[in-house]
Amino acid sequence: MSQTKLENLRTLLSSYGSCLVAYSGGVDSVFLAYVAAEVLGDRSLAAIADSPSLPRSELQEALAIAEEFKIPVKVVRTAEFDNAEYLANPSNRCYFCKHELFTELVPLAKEGQFSVIAYGENASDVGDHRPGAKAAGEFDVRTPLKDIGLTKIEIRELSASLGLPTSDKPQMACLSSRIPYGETVTVEKLGMVERAEQVLRGLGLYDVRVRHHELKLGFLARIEIAPGELQGFWSDNRHLKAVEALKAIGYVHVTVDLEGYRRGSLNQVAGRAALAGRPAT
């Protein structure tokens, strides 16, 4: 079934004639950019947005993958941090980020005479909280993976069959997603989160997030670790090294979330707060 969908995707991309792919280095965008380059050659281009919300390691990895797999790529500097609405961090923050991205990609597409702009929304994203999809609709950005009906699992399976190193890569949302809605996004906070997550990955953790919370007397790091990795984190005292390192970064308190890592945990907090009639914290 997934191989049939892959052929359908190739046919759809071929029908575009040319395509500019919004590229992040994640599972979906690498797969889409690879297949687009395979089908369209130099009539495709992957454009990756660079801003403080993108970890340096993610940018370097995305560019390295593009080079290895001969995906034409261009780095585009976006300015969402000049937008007060983005920095205020409302629940639709992603809308402002994607709006800025597509604002930059439209003239790039015209300059390169790319007939279509596409991004990696897939069939598994339907019904999820995705404000960025609204921005994509406003700019007529195509969603070929979703249109073909490819799910996240199928994209991972096909990525593995194509030899792409992202087939088993954890989902990696932008650094701003670590800040609870309503708490201001700043470059300083994102720098702390990036350094903290680097520490934890350096300690051998694979699927991990550092949620950054404001307290009256400083910042709290709430670490979410994949359930399968939690036991090892405690058993060999890596947690003590993590506490020391994160406090050196500037966190006053360091905690581990006993529910473990789960996608969209801050959305869950916002939803519970809304039901209770109080602001999310």
BAMAR-67702 format. One record per residue (C-alpha): z, x, y; residue in three letters. Coordinates in steps of 0.1 Angstrom, whole numbers, padded with zeros to 4 digits, always signed. Last residue first. Layout:
BEGIN
ZXYALA;...
***
This chain:
BEGIN
+0332+0009+0285THR;+0313-0024+0284ALA;+0322-0049+0311PRO;+0342-0080+0302ARG;+0333-0116+0291GLY;+0343-0111+0254ALA;+0308-0119+0242LEU;+0294-0094+0267ALA;+0319-0067+0256ALA;+0308-0072+0219ARG;+0272-0068+0229GLY;+0278-0037+0250ALA;+0297-0021+0221VAL;+0269-0029+0197GLN;+0243-0015+0220ASN;+0265+0017+0222LEU;+0263+0019+0184SER;+0225+0018+0185GLY;+0219+0037+0153ARG;+0249+0044+0132ARG;+0269+0076+0129TYR;+0303+0073+0113GLY;+0326+0043+0112GLU;+0356+0067+0116LEU;+0344+0079+0150ASP;+0356+0114+0155VAL;+0375+0123+0186THR;+0375+0151+0212VAL;+0396+0148+0243HIS;+0394+0168+0276VAL;+0358+0177+0271TYR;+0346+0206+0293GLY;+0324+0228+0272ILE;+0355+0248+0261ALA;+0370+0216+0249LYS;+0338+0211+0228LEU;+0342+0245+0212ALA;+0379+0242+0203GLU;+0374+0207+0189VAL;+0344+0217+0169ALA;+0362+0247+0154LYS;+0391+0225+0143LEU;+0367+0199+0129HIS;+0350+0226+0107ARG;+0383+0227+0089ASN;+0367+0230+0054ASP;+0376+0195+0041SER;+0373+0176+0074TRP;+0336+0181+0081PHE;+0328+0181+0044GLY;+0342+0145+0041GLN;+0322+0133+0071LEU;+0287+0144+0059GLU;+0278+0114+0038GLY;+0290+0090+0065PRO;+0266+0105+0091ALA;+0287+0118+0119ILE;+0295+0101+0152GLU;+0315+0123+0176ILE;+0333+0106+0205ARG;+0336+0132+0233ALA;+0360+0122+0260LEU;+0356+0133+0297PHE;+0381+0138+0324GLY;+0414+0124+0337LEU;+0404+0088+0345LYS;+0382+0088+0314LEU;+0344+0088+0312GLU;+0328+0087+0277HIS;+0301+0109+0262HIS;+0289+0099+0227ARG;+0282+0130+0207VAL;+0257+0122+0179ARG;+0252+0136+0144VAL;+0228+0137+0115ASP;+0226+0173+0103TYR;+0260+0189+0106LEU;+0261+0226+0096GLY;+0285+0240+0121LEU;+0255+0250+0143GLY;+0246+0214+0143ARG;+0280+0206+0158LEU;+0277+0233+0184VAL;+0242+0222+0194GLN;+0255+0186+0197GLU;+0281+0198+0222ALA;+0256+0218+0242ARG;+0233+0188+0245GLU;+0262+0165+0254VAL;+0275+0188+0281MET;+0240+0192+0296GLY;+0236+0155+0295LEU;+0268+0150+0315LYS;+0258+0176+0341GLU;+0223+0161+0345VAL;+0239+0128+0354THR;+0237+0093+0340VAL;+0262+0069+0356THR;+0284+0048+0333GLU;+0272+0012+0332GLY;+0258+0015+0297TYR;+0276+0041+0276PRO;+0262+0076+0278ILE;+0248+0091+0246ARG;+0214+0073+0251SER;+0209+0096+0281SER;+0203+0124+0256LEU;+0170+0109+0244CYS;+0169+0092+0209ALA;+0167+0114+0179MET;+0161+0097+0146GLN;+0169+0121+0118PRO;+0139+0142+0105LYS;+0130+0135+0069ASP;+0092+0132+0073SER;+0093+0154+0105THR;+0080+0185+0087PRO;+0046+0170+0083LEU;+0030+0178+0049GLY;+0006+0149+0049LEU;+0023+0133+0019SER;+0056+0138+0037ALA;+0043+0121+0068SER;+0030+0092+0047LEU;+0064+0086+0031GLU;+0082+0089+0066ARG;+0056+0064+0081ILE;+0061+0041+0051GLU;+0099+0041+0056ILE;+0095+0034+0094LYS;+0072+0005+0087THR;+0035+0004+0092LEU;+0021-0030+0100GLY;-0013-0019+0113ILE;-0005-0033+0147ASP;+0029-0016+0147LYS;+0015+0018+0140LEU;-0014+0012+0165PRO;+0009+0003+0194THR;-0013+0003+0225ARG;-0002+0008+0261VAL;-0014-0020+0283ASP;+0006-0007+0312PHE;+0028-0037+0316GLU;+0031-0040+0278GLY;+0044-0005+0275ALA;+0070-0012+0302ALA;+0082-0042+0282LYS;+0083-0021+0250ALA;+0106+0004+0268GLY;+0133-0024+0268PRO;+0136-0020+0231ARG;+0166-0039+0216HIS;+0152-0044+0180ASP;+0133-0075+0170GLY;+0102-0056+0159VAL;+0110-0019+0156ASP;+0103-0018+0119SER;+0067-0026+0125ALA;+0062+0006+0146ASN;+0064+0018+0182GLU;+0048+0052+0184GLY;+0028+0053+0216TYR;-0008+0047+0226ALA;-0029+0052+0258ILE;-0065+0043+0253VAL;-0099+0052+0268SER;-0091+0088+0274PHE;-0114+0101+0302GLN;-0093+0132+0307GLY;-0086+0124+0344GLU;-0082+0087+0336LYS;-0058+0094+0308ALA;-0038+0118+0330LEU;-0038+0092+0358PRO;-0023+0066+0334VAL;+0001+0091+0317LEU;+0024+0096+0347GLU;+0031+0059+0354THR;+0034+0056+0316PHE;+0063+0080+0316LEU;+0080+0065+0347GLU;+0078+0030+0331HIS;+0091+0044+0299LYS;+0122+0058+0316CYS;+0127+0027+0337PHE;+0125+0004+0307TYR;+0148+0027+0287CYS;+0176+0019+0312ARG;+0175-0018+0301ASN;+0213-0019+0294SER;+0219-0005+0329PRO;+0223+0033+0333ASN;+0228+0036+0371ALA;+0207+0067+0368LEU;+0177+0047+0358TYR;+0180+0023+0387GLU;+0186+0052+0411ALA;+0152+0067+0402ASN;+0148+0104+0410ASP;+0161+0112+0375PHE;+0131+0093+0361GLU;+0109+0121+0374ALA;+0086+0130+0346THR;+0071+0165+0340ARG;+0042+0163+0316VAL;+0037+0188+0288VAL;+0002+0188+0272LYS;-0007+0188+0235VAL;-0038+0191+0213PRO;-0025+0188+0177ILE;-0035+0218+0157LYS;-0008+0213+0130PHE;+0011+0245+0137GLU;+0006+0242+0175GLU;+0017+0206+0177ALA;+0047+0213+0154ILE;+0057+0243+0177ALA;+0054+0221+0208LEU;+0077+0194+0193ALA;+0102+0220+0181GLU;+0104+0236+0216GLN;+0108+0203+0233LEU;+0135+0192+0208GLU;+0154+0225+0212SER;+0154+0220+0250ARG;+0170+0186+0246PRO;+0151+0159+0265LEU;+0171+0138+0290SER;+0168+0166+0316PRO;+0130+0159+0318SER;+0099+0168+0299ASP;+0075+0141+0288ALA;+0052+0150+0259ILE;+0015+0142+0261ALA;-0005+0143+0228ALA;-0043+0145+0234LEU;-0072+0129+0215SER;-0109+0133+0221ARG;-0105+0169+0210ASP;-0104+0158+0174GLY;-0106+0120+0171LEU;-0097+0113+0134VAL;-0074+0143+0126GLU;-0061+0145+0162ALA;-0052+0108+0160ALA;-0036+0112+0126VAL;-0015+0141+0139TYR;-0005+0123+0171ALA;+0006+0092+0152LEU;+0026+0111+0127PHE;+0042+0133+0154VAL;+0049+0102+0175SER;+0066+0083+0146ASP;+0089+0110+0132VAL;+0100+0124+0166GLY;+0083+0152+0185GLY;+0081+0131+0216SER;+0045+0123+0221TYR;+0029+0095+0242ALA;-0006+0097+0226VAL;-0038+0098+0248LEU;-0067+0083+0228CYS;-0105+0085+0225SER;-0131+0065+0208GLY;-0106+0036+0203TYR;-0124+0025+0171SER;-0115+0058+0154SER;-0079+0050+0160LEU;-0083+0016+0143LEU;-0102+0031+0113THR;-0076+0059+0109ARG;-0048+0033+0110LEU;-0065+0012+0084ASN;-0069+0043+0061GLU;-0031+0049+0066LEU;-0024+0013+0058LYS;-0043+0016+0025THR;-0022+0047+0018GLN;+0010+0027+0025SER;+0000+0000+0000MET;
***
